[in-house]
C-alpha cells in the first residue's frame, strides 16, 4: 500500500555508471510531456512492485501485486510478503476496503483505507498506487514552478534497467526545507499533504503523529517538508514512456524507492476480477 519522491553524492555517481551521455536531440521537457500523455491514456493497469520505504530510520522492503481500473475506480492489492489481500471499489462497502489476511484465513475485514490499521508504517494509501500517482505528483511540481522547469528537471541519458532501455530524468530541488504551518479547522495530515503536494508520512514522523489519523486541532504548528523531497530520479521506459522505477531522496538519503515489474497497460480484466469470488484470490 504504498506508491513517490531524493541522495548522497556517492549514490548519484553510482547511478550514472553505465548511463549514456545525454543526447542533444532529446528534450527533457518532451520526455516528461510524453510520459504525462502516456499516463493519461491508462484506463487499466496491472503490475508487480518492489517498494523500499524508510520507516523509523530503517528501510522496509515489500513486494506486491496490483491491479487498477481507473473509472470507476477499482483496486486490488496483494502483499506477497505479508499475505494480505485488499479490494476497494468506488461507491461500494461504505468506502471501506475488504481485507483478507492469512493470519485470519476465515474472516474478511472491512477497514477504512485512511485509518490507522491500513496506514500503519505505510508511506501511502492504496489510492496512491500506480503510475497515475507518479504522474500527478510530477505534474503538481511543474504547475508550482512553471518557469523553472529547466532548473529542476534534467535529462541524464539512457540506461538499461531490468532489460529495459530507459530515459533517466532527475528532478532536483535544492530549495527543499521544512516550514512552519498553522493548521486550519477540519484539517488532517492527509489533507495538508495533498494541499502542499508533500509527504503524509514525513509530516507524521516529524511531528510525532505517526499513530494519529484524525482531525488536527486548529491552530497547531506543524513542521512540513516542502516540496516532497530534494531529489527524485525516474527511469522512464523508452517504448511506453511509463515510469518503471522511481527513487526519492531527502536530507537523510533514500526515502522511498518503487520498482515496477511485468507492467501491463490497459489489460482487459475479467468481469469478476475485482470481487471476493475471483478464482485467484483468497477472500
Residue frames as qw, qx, qy, qz and C-alpha x, y, z in Angstrom:
[[0.000, 0.889, 0.458, 0.000, 0.00, 0.00, 0.00],
 [0.455, -0.576, 0.086, 0.674, 2.43, 2.26, -0.95],
 [0.505, 0.473, 0.369, 0.620, 3.06, 4.04, -4.08],
 [0.542, 0.706, 0.070, 0.451, 6.80, 8.90, -4.56],
 [0.042, 0.985, -0.039, 0.162, 9.86, 11.48, -4.36],
 [0.489, 0.861, -0.104, 0.092, 15.94, 12.17, -3.25],
 [0.980, 0.089, -0.097, 0.148, 20.75, 11.26, -2.46],
 [0.550, -0.669, 0.314, 0.389, 24.22, 11.13, -1.14],
 [0.288, 0.758, -0.426, -0.401, 26.81, 12.08, -3.75],
 [0.218, -0.319, 0.909, 0.155, 28.22, 8.56, -3.87],
 [0.518, 0.357, 0.762, -0.154, 24.87, 7.02, -4.76],
 [0.461, 0.795, 0.047, -0.393, 24.31, 9.56, -7.50],
 [0.087, 0.656, -0.677, -0.323, 27.70, 8.71, -9.01],
 [0.352, -0.065, 0.933, 0.026, 26.91, 5.00, -8.92],
 [0.555, 0.562, 0.524, -0.319, 23.60, 5.57, -10.65],
 [0.403, 0.803, -0.196, -0.393, 25.30, 7.29, -13.57],
 [0.241, -0.418, 0.832, 0.275, 27.73, 4.46, -14.20],
 [0.339, 0.206, 0.894, 0.209, 26.65, 2.72, -17.37],
 [0.333, 0.785, 0.428, -0.299, 24.29, 5.50, -18.45],
 [0.556, 0.414, 0.335, 0.638, 24.88, 7.04, -21.86],
 [0.172, -0.207, -0.082, 0.960, 25.60, 10.72, -22.20],
 [0.345, 0.652, 0.470, -0.485, 22.52, 12.92, -22.61],
 [0.452, 0.333, 0.574, 0.596, 21.73, 13.35, -26.29],
 [0.005, -0.252, -0.004, 0.968, 21.36, 16.90, -27.58],
 [0.288, -0.143, -0.617, -0.718, 18.44, 15.77, -29.72],
 [0.424, -0.477, -0.770, 0.004, 16.37, 14.66, -26.72],
 [0.169, -0.520, 0.117, -0.829, 14.43, 17.23, -24.77],
 [0.088, -0.083, -0.842, 0.526, 13.74, 16.59, -21.10],
 [0.413, 0.213, 0.245, -0.851, 10.51, 18.56, -21.42],
 [0.633, 0.196, -0.501, -0.556, 9.40, 16.35, -24.34],
 [0.380, 0.049, -0.913, 0.142, 10.18, 13.17, -22.38],
 [0.094, 0.175, 0.682, -0.704, 8.14, 14.37, -19.42],
 [0.512, 0.245, -0.027, -0.823, 5.30, 15.52, -21.66],
 [0.604, 0.145, -0.692, -0.366, 5.16, 12.16, -23.45],
 [0.215, -0.039, -0.897, 0.384, 5.23, 10.41, -20.10],
 [0.288, 0.217, 0.448, -0.818, 2.28, 12.52, -18.90],
 [0.595, 0.238, -0.324, -0.695, 0.38, 11.80, -22.13],
 [0.480, 0.092, -0.868, -0.084, 1.00, 8.06, -21.77],
 [0.036, -0.120, -0.802, 0.584, -0.21, 8.08, -18.19],
 [0.433, 0.213, 0.149, -0.863, -3.39, 9.96, -19.18],
 [0.634, 0.198, -0.521, -0.536, -4.23, 7.16, -21.61],
 [0.177, 0.076, -0.956, 0.222, -4.12, 4.46, -18.94],
 [0.646, -0.309, -0.207, -0.666, -7.58, 3.06, -18.25],
 [0.932, -0.350, 0.009, -0.095, -6.49, -0.16, -16.54],
 [0.242, 0.712, -0.625, 0.208, -3.15, -1.31, -15.18],
 [0.954, -0.297, -0.018, -0.033, -1.56, -4.44, -13.78],
 [0.420, 0.670, -0.513, 0.334, 1.94, -4.79, -12.35],
 [0.806, -0.397, -0.319, 0.303, 4.19, -6.07, -9.60],
 [0.071, 0.876, -0.196, 0.436, 6.05, -3.60, -7.43],
 [0.719, -0.195, -0.422, 0.517, 9.00, -3.80, -5.07],
 [0.146, -0.902, -0.060, -0.401, 8.69, -0.95, -2.58],
 [0.618, -0.073, -0.426, 0.657, 11.52, 0.24, -0.36],
 [0.204, -0.835, -0.169, -0.483, 10.42, 2.77, 2.26],
 [0.306, 0.239, -0.584, 0.712, 12.23, 4.36, 5.18],
 [0.593, -0.638, -0.330, -0.364, 10.20, 3.82, 8.33],
 [0.645, -0.757, 0.104, -0.003, 11.59, 4.99, 11.68],
 [0.040, -0.814, 0.559, 0.156, 15.04, 5.31, 10.08],
 [0.496, -0.167, 0.838, 0.153, 15.01, 1.73, 8.78],
 [0.395, 0.294, -0.530, -0.691, 14.44, 0.66, 5.17],
 [0.633, 0.128, 0.698, -0.310, 11.49, -1.73, 4.79],
 [0.193, 0.255, -0.717, -0.619, 11.16, -3.76, 1.58],
 [0.583, 0.254, 0.665, -0.393, 7.87, -5.26, 0.41],
 [0.035, 0.081, -0.757, -0.648, 6.73, -6.90, -2.82],
 [0.452, 0.388, 0.550, -0.585, 3.15, -6.64, -4.03],
 [0.194, 0.282, 0.766, 0.544, 0.81, -7.32, -6.93],
 [0.181, 0.460, 0.277, -0.824, -1.53, -4.55, -8.03],
 [0.181, 0.431, 0.730, 0.500, -4.49, -4.25, -10.41],
 [0.066, 0.459, 0.283, -0.839, -6.27, -0.96, -11.02],
 [0.198, 0.601, 0.637, 0.440, -9.32, 0.05, -13.03],
 [0.208, -0.043, -0.166, 0.963, -9.38, 3.85, -13.05],
 [0.381, 0.107, 0.084, -0.915, -13.01, 4.63, -13.94],
 [0.524, -0.789, 0.044, -0.317, -14.90, 3.62, -11.96],
 [0.062, 0.654, -0.699, 0.283, -12.02, 3.20, -9.52],
 [0.964, -0.219, -0.049, -0.143, -11.39, -0.42, -8.57],
 [0.098, 0.725, -0.654, 0.192, -8.25, -1.58, -6.79],
 [0.969, -0.204, -0.136, 0.018, -6.78, -4.98, -5.98],
 [0.067, 0.768, -0.580, 0.265, -3.65, -5.10, -3.84],
 [0.967, -0.197, -0.161, -0.006, -1.90, -8.30, -2.81],
 [0.179, -0.814, 0.541, -0.113, 1.08, -8.23, -0.47],
 [0.806, 0.262, -0.530, 0.016, 3.35, -11.11, -1.39],
 [0.317, 0.333, -0.694, 0.554, 5.45, -10.83, 1.79],
 [0.277, -0.143, 0.555, -0.771, 2.63, -10.27, 4.31],
 [0.047, -0.254, -0.959, -0.116, -0.03, -12.49, 2.79],
 [0.186, 0.534, 0.460, -0.684, -2.59, -9.70, 2.76],
 [0.182, 0.356, 0.663, 0.633, -5.12, -9.02, 0.00],
 [0.094, 0.476, 0.334, -0.808, -7.15, -5.84, -0.38],
 [0.177, 0.485, 0.681, 0.519, -10.12, -4.97, -2.57],
 [0.042, 0.513, 0.308, -0.800, -11.59, -1.48, -2.85],
 [0.220, 0.471, 0.687, 0.509, -14.41, -0.45, -5.18],
 [0.044, -0.058, 0.019, -0.997, -15.61, 3.08, -5.74],
 [0.538, -0.185, -0.140, -0.811, -19.09, 3.63, -4.31],
 [0.797, -0.170, -0.558, -0.157, -19.18, 0.26, -2.54],
 [0.718, -0.246, -0.537, 0.370, -18.90, -1.02, 1.03],
 [0.309, -0.927, -0.197, 0.075, -19.39, 2.46, 2.54],
 [0.217, 0.905, -0.335, 0.149, -15.95, 3.46, 1.27],
 [0.622, -0.562, 0.544, -0.026, -14.18, 0.71, 3.18],
 [0.412, 0.482, -0.745, -0.205, -11.74, -1.79, 1.78],
 [0.964, -0.176, 0.006, -0.199, -12.26, -5.53, 2.08],
 [0.091, 0.700, -0.695, 0.139, -9.11, -7.03, 3.60],
 [0.983, -0.120, -0.107, -0.092, -8.10, -10.68, 3.87],
 [0.040, -0.737, 0.656, -0.158, -5.05, -11.85, 5.83],
 [0.711, 0.118, -0.693, -0.022, -3.56, -15.32, 6.03],
 [0.091, 0.162, -0.738, 0.649, -3.31, -14.79, 9.79],
 [0.472, 0.228, 0.537, -0.661, -7.16, -14.72, 9.86],
 [0.036, -0.073, 0.832, 0.548, -7.95, -17.11, 6.98],
 [0.010, -0.477, -0.873, -0.099, -11.68, -17.46, 7.67],
 [0.046, -0.809, -0.410, 0.418, -12.52, -13.78, 8.14],
 [0.373, 0.503, 0.242, 0.742, -12.64, -10.74, 5.84],
 [0.256, -0.558, -0.366, 0.699, -12.31, -7.31, 7.45],
 [0.233, 0.833, 0.335, 0.373, -13.90, -4.03, 6.35],
 [0.541, -0.464, -0.123, 0.690, -11.30, -1.33, 7.01],
 [0.161, 0.962, 0.080, -0.205, -11.01, 2.40, 6.40],
 [0.777, 0.420, 0.002, 0.469, -8.24, 2.97, 3.78],
 [0.138, 0.745, -0.212, 0.617, -7.30, 6.14, 5.67],
 [0.722, -0.652, 0.004, -0.233, -7.44, 4.53, 9.11],
 [0.302, -0.751, 0.582, -0.081, -4.66, 3.55, 11.48],
 [0.835, -0.106, 0.540, 0.024, -4.69, -0.19, 10.70],
 [0.773, 0.529, 0.264, 0.229, -4.19, 0.16, 6.95],
 [0.276, 0.913, -0.153, 0.259, -1.88, 3.17, 7.26],
 [0.676, -0.683, 0.255, 0.107, 0.44, 1.92, 10.00],
 [0.518, -0.472, 0.537, 0.470, 4.08, 2.28, 8.88],
 [0.585, 0.485, 0.548, 0.350, 2.99, 2.99, 5.30],
 [0.209, -0.217, 0.165, 0.939, 4.13, 5.95, 3.20],
 [0.302, 0.034, -0.395, -0.867, 1.00, 5.90, 1.05],
 [0.657, 0.162, 0.505, -0.536, -2.62, 4.79, 0.92],
 [0.571, 0.205, 0.762, 0.227, -3.98, 2.30, -1.62],
 [0.406, 0.854, 0.303, -0.119, -5.22, 5.30, -3.63],
 [0.036, 0.890, -0.382, -0.248, -1.63, 6.34, -4.33],
 [0.712, -0.114, 0.644, 0.256, -0.65, 3.18, -6.15],
 [0.657, 0.524, 0.480, 0.252, 0.47, 3.09, -9.78],
 [0.458, 0.111, 0.232, 0.851, 1.90, 5.45, -12.34],
 [0.063, -0.800, -0.418, -0.426, -1.11, 7.79, -12.18],
 [0.512, -0.826, -0.136, 0.190, 0.08, 8.97, -8.77],
 [0.619, -0.228, 0.229, 0.715, 3.65, 9.40, -10.02],
 [0.277, 0.464, 0.438, 0.718, 2.36, 11.49, -12.92],
 [0.246, -0.872, -0.361, -0.222, 0.10, 13.61, -10.72],
 [0.599, -0.676, -0.028, 0.429, 2.94, 14.38, -8.32],
 [0.509, -0.047, 0.335, 0.792, 5.28, 15.41, -11.14],
 [0.096, 0.663, 0.488, 0.559, 2.50, 17.48, -12.76],
 [0.380, -0.887, -0.261, 0.031, 1.94, 19.35, -9.50],
 [0.610, -0.440, 0.135, 0.645, 5.67, 20.00, -9.27],
 [0.357, 0.265, 0.435, 0.783, 5.63, 21.56, -12.75],
 [0.113, -0.804, -0.473, -0.344, 2.50, 23.60, -12.01],
 [0.491, -0.814, -0.163, 0.262, 4.05, 25.10, -8.87],
 [0.338, -0.645, 0.337, 0.597, 7.19, 26.17, -10.77],
 [0.726, 0.601, 0.335, 0.009, 6.24, 26.55, -14.45],
 [0.329, 0.915, -0.230, 0.045, 9.10, 28.94, -15.28],
 [0.280, -0.701, 0.653, -0.061, 11.73, 26.84, -13.52],
 [0.978, 0.137, 0.049, -0.147, 11.39, 23.58, -15.44],
 [0.721, 0.529, -0.350, 0.280, 14.97, 23.57, -16.73],
 [0.122, -0.659, 0.549, -0.499, 16.23, 24.43, -13.26],
 [0.652, -0.291, 0.556, -0.426, 14.59, 21.44, -11.62],
 [0.922, 0.217, 0.298, -0.115, 14.25, 18.84, -14.41],
 [0.034, 0.695, -0.644, -0.317, 17.33, 17.35, -16.06],
 [0.946, 0.267, -0.109, -0.149, 17.70, 14.61, -18.65],
 [0.407, -0.680, 0.607, 0.052, 20.58, 12.31, -17.65],
 [0.188, 0.430, -0.818, -0.332, 20.82, 9.97, -20.61],
 [0.872, 0.013, -0.280, -0.401, 19.68, 6.45, -21.49],
 [0.143, -0.418, 0.872, -0.208, 20.41, 3.39, -19.40],
 [0.644, -0.079, -0.690, -0.321, 19.23, -0.20, -19.25],
 [0.322, -0.253, 0.679, -0.609, 17.33, -1.33, -16.15],
 [0.634, 0.125, 0.694, -0.318, 15.70, -4.75, -15.82],
 [0.440, 0.139, 0.750, 0.474, 16.49, -5.41, -19.51],
 [0.230, 0.837, 0.491, 0.068, 14.57, -2.28, -20.49],
 [0.394, 0.240, 0.063, 0.885, 16.03, 0.83, -22.13],
 [0.215, -0.818, -0.495, 0.197, 15.02, 3.85, -20.10],
 [0.175, 0.721, -0.055, 0.668, 15.32, 7.60, -20.14],
 [0.528, -0.386, -0.514, 0.555, 16.75, 8.82, -16.87],
 [0.036, -0.754, -0.145, -0.640, 15.30, 12.08, -15.56],
 [0.447, -0.220, -0.553, 0.667, 16.44, 13.82, -12.38],
 [0.200, -0.826, -0.294, -0.437, 14.17, 16.23, -10.55],
 [0.544, -0.019, -0.416, 0.728, 16.30, 18.36, -8.26],
 [0.253, -0.857, -0.257, -0.368, 15.03, 20.72, -5.56],
 [0.502, 0.137, -0.463, 0.718, 17.89, 22.33, -3.58],
 [0.248, -0.431, 0.103, -0.862, 15.28, 24.67, -2.03],
 [0.693, -0.347, -0.618, -0.131, 13.82, 21.71, -0.13],
 [0.072, 0.272, -0.573, 0.770, 13.25, 22.56, 3.53],
 [0.257, -0.524, -0.795, 0.164, 10.84, 22.29, 6.45],
 [0.094, -0.403, -0.045, -0.909, 8.48, 25.18, 7.00],
 [0.109, 0.205, 0.732, -0.640, 6.12, 26.00, 9.86],
 [0.287, -0.301, -0.620, -0.666, 2.46, 25.51, 9.02],
 [0.288, 0.011, 0.562, -0.775, -0.51, 26.51, 11.17],
 [0.035, 0.277, 0.944, 0.177, -3.39, 24.06, 10.89],
 [0.367, -0.110, -0.127, -0.915, -6.85, 25.23, 9.92],
 [0.632, -0.017, 0.499, -0.593, -10.22, 23.93, 11.07],
 [0.896, 0.251, 0.200, -0.306, -11.02, 20.39, 9.97],
 [0.484, 0.665, -0.562, -0.088, -7.60, 19.60, 8.51],
 [0.946, -0.247, 0.200, 0.062, -5.89, 16.23, 8.74],
 [0.418, -0.531, 0.564, 0.475, -2.31, 15.29, 7.95],
 [0.522, 0.276, 0.722, 0.362, -3.55, 13.71, 4.73],
 [0.274, 0.883, 0.376, 0.058, -5.46, 16.81, 3.60],
 [0.190, -0.897, 0.238, 0.321, -2.45, 19.01, 4.38],
 [0.514, -0.279, 0.667, 0.462, -0.10, 16.73, 2.43],
 [0.461, 0.543, 0.632, 0.305, -2.44, 16.85, -0.60],
 [0.064, 0.973, 0.191, -0.118, -2.76, 20.63, -0.29],
 [0.162, -0.869, 0.392, 0.254, 1.00, 21.19, -0.23],
 [0.828, 0.478, -0.291, -0.042, 1.98, 18.28, -2.53],
 [0.028, 0.627, -0.718, 0.301, 4.21, 16.74, 0.10],
 [0.477, 0.056, -0.876, 0.055, 4.65, 13.57, 2.13],
 [0.700, -0.534, -0.184, -0.437, 1.93, 12.47, 4.51],
 [0.886, -0.225, -0.314, 0.256, 4.33, 10.08, 6.25],
 [0.488, 0.255, -0.260, 0.793, 7.05, 12.71, 6.73],
 [0.289, -0.573, 0.022, -0.767, 4.61, 15.13, 8.35],
 [0.841, -0.458, -0.193, -0.213, 3.55, 12.43, 10.81],
 [0.844, -0.042, -0.278, 0.457, 7.10, 11.36, 11.58],
 [0.328, 0.388, -0.181, 0.842, 8.46, 14.89, 12.02],
 [0.327, -0.450, 0.108, -0.824, 5.59, 15.99, 14.27],
 [0.083, -0.078, 0.905, -0.411, 5.18, 12.83, 16.36],
 [0.649, 0.188, 0.159, -0.720, 1.84, 11.98, 14.71],
 [0.163, 0.268, -0.899, -0.305, 2.73, 8.54, 13.37],
 [0.045, -0.255, -0.962, 0.083, -0.22, 6.82, 15.02],
 [0.209, 0.540, 0.450, -0.680, -2.76, 9.66, 14.75],
 [0.187, 0.203, 0.715, 0.643, -5.08, 9.81, 11.73],
 [0.016, 0.758, 0.637, -0.142, -7.86, 12.09, 12.89],
 [0.158, 0.888, 0.164, 0.399, -8.57, 15.82, 12.60],
 [0.550, 0.011, -0.325, 0.769, -5.81, 18.04, 13.96],
 [0.196, -0.765, -0.426, 0.441, -6.62, 20.79, 16.42],
 [0.335, 0.854, 0.187, 0.350, -6.98, 24.18, 14.72],
 [0.118, -0.953, 0.217, -0.175, -4.01, 26.50, 15.24],
 [0.844, -0.383, 0.291, 0.236, -1.42, 23.76, 15.84],
 [0.210, 0.828, -0.457, -0.247, 2.02, 24.45, 14.37],
 [0.946, 0.036, 0.301, 0.114, 3.49, 21.65, 12.28],
 [0.161, -0.609, 0.581, 0.515, 6.82, 21.28, 10.51],
 [0.801, 0.486, 0.304, -0.173, 6.10, 20.48, 6.85],
 [0.515, -0.233, 0.553, 0.612, 8.63, 19.35, 4.21],
 [0.494, 0.807, 0.211, -0.246, 8.35, 21.50, 1.08],
 [0.728, 0.085, -0.329, -0.596, 8.41, 20.22, -1.60],
 [0.965, -0.154, -0.109, -0.182, 8.09, 16.44, -1.29],
 [0.872, -0.258, 0.147, 0.390, 11.85, 15.83, -1.42],
 [0.090, -0.820, 0.293, 0.483, 15.12, 17.32, -2.62],
 [0.156, 0.446, -0.739, -0.480, 15.82, 14.85, -5.42],
 [0.827, 0.199, 0.441, -0.288, 13.83, 12.32, -7.45],
 [0.004, 0.404, -0.777, -0.482, 15.32, 10.01, -10.06],
 [0.764, 0.315, 0.346, -0.445, 12.90, 8.48, -12.54],
 [0.212, -0.175, 0.842, 0.464, 13.52, 5.73, -15.10],
 [0.607, 0.456, 0.170, -0.628, 11.04, 6.04, -17.97],
 [0.688, 0.146, 0.680, 0.204, 10.55, 3.14, -20.40],
 [0.047, -0.352, 0.436, 0.827, 11.66, 4.36, -23.86],
 [0.046, -0.212, -0.847, -0.486, 8.94, 2.38, -25.64],
 [0.220, -0.644, -0.729, -0.074, 5.92, 3.06, -23.45],
 [0.049, 0.509, -0.138, 0.848, 7.01, 6.30, -21.73],
 [0.712, -0.607, -0.247, -0.252, 5.75, 4.82, -18.47],
 [0.100, -0.702, 0.600, -0.370, 7.88, 5.32, -15.32],
 [0.892, -0.073, -0.440, -0.073, 9.14, 1.92, -14.16],
 [0.680, -0.243, -0.423, 0.547, 11.48, 2.96, -11.37],
 [0.099, -0.863, -0.035, -0.495, 11.27, 5.94, -9.02],
 [0.655, -0.172, -0.449, 0.583, 13.85, 6.83, -6.36],
 [0.188, -0.883, -0.153, -0.402, 13.13, 9.56, -3.84],
 [0.622, -0.014, -0.415, 0.664, 15.73, 11.17, -1.59],
 [0.255, -0.928, -0.153, -0.223, 15.71, 13.73, 1.20],
 [0.057, -0.850, 0.436, -0.288, 18.16, 15.19, 3.72],
 [0.656, -0.443, 0.591, -0.154, 18.73, 11.71, 5.24],
 [0.137, -0.272, 0.883, 0.358, 19.27, 9.83, 1.97],
 [0.267, -0.164, -0.811, -0.494, 16.94, 7.32, 0.34],
 [0.435, -0.025, 0.398, -0.807, 13.37, 7.95, 1.50],
 [0.763, 0.242, 0.518, -0.301, 11.49, 5.60, -0.83],
 [0.082, 0.376, -0.742, -0.549, 12.02, 3.60, -4.00],
 [0.758, 0.285, 0.430, -0.399, 9.46, 1.89, -6.24],
 [0.019, -0.341, 0.810, 0.477, 10.42, -0.66, -8.88],
 [0.742, 0.296, 0.212, -0.563, 7.72, -1.84, -11.29],
 [0.163, -0.245, 0.909, 0.296, 7.84, -5.23, -13.00],
 [0.124, 0.310, 0.915, 0.227, 5.66, -7.05, -15.56],
 [0.204, 0.421, 0.228, -0.854, 3.75, -3.86, -16.24],
 [0.201, 0.411, 0.795, 0.397, 0.64, -4.29, -18.39],
 [0.135, 0.245, 0.076, -0.957, -1.11, -1.17, -19.65],
 [0.603, 0.179, -0.080, -0.773, -4.85, -1.34, -20.38],
 [0.057, 0.025, -0.995, -0.080, -5.31, -5.09, -19.87],
 [0.603, -0.271, -0.352, -0.663, -8.84, -6.45, -20.12],
 [0.188, -0.210, 0.809, -0.515, -9.97, -7.67, -16.71],
 [0.213, -0.307, -0.916, -0.149, -12.49, -10.45, -16.15],
 [0.348, -0.610, -0.318, -0.637, -15.97, -9.33, -15.11],
 [0.740, -0.636, -0.202, -0.080, -15.41, -10.66, -11.57],
 [0.679, 0.296, -0.345, 0.576, -11.73, -9.69, -11.25],
 [0.011, 0.371, -0.378, 0.848, -12.49, -7.06, -8.60],
 [0.749, -0.402, -0.108, -0.516, -14.69, -9.28, -6.46],
 [0.439, -0.508, 0.691, -0.268, -14.00, -11.54, -3.50],
 [0.892, 0.126, 0.392, -0.185, -15.21, -14.52, -5.55],
 [0.519, 0.720, -0.433, -0.158, -12.45, -14.22, -8.18],
 [0.984, 0.000, -0.180, 0.021, -10.76, -17.60, -8.58],
 [0.648, 0.380, -0.378, 0.541, -7.19, -16.38, -7.92],
 [0.155, -0.608, 0.322, -0.709, -7.95, -14.63, -4.62],
 [0.361, -0.043, -0.864, 0.347, -8.12, -15.97, -1.06],
 [0.347, -0.216, 0.208, -0.889, -11.07, -13.94, 0.23]]
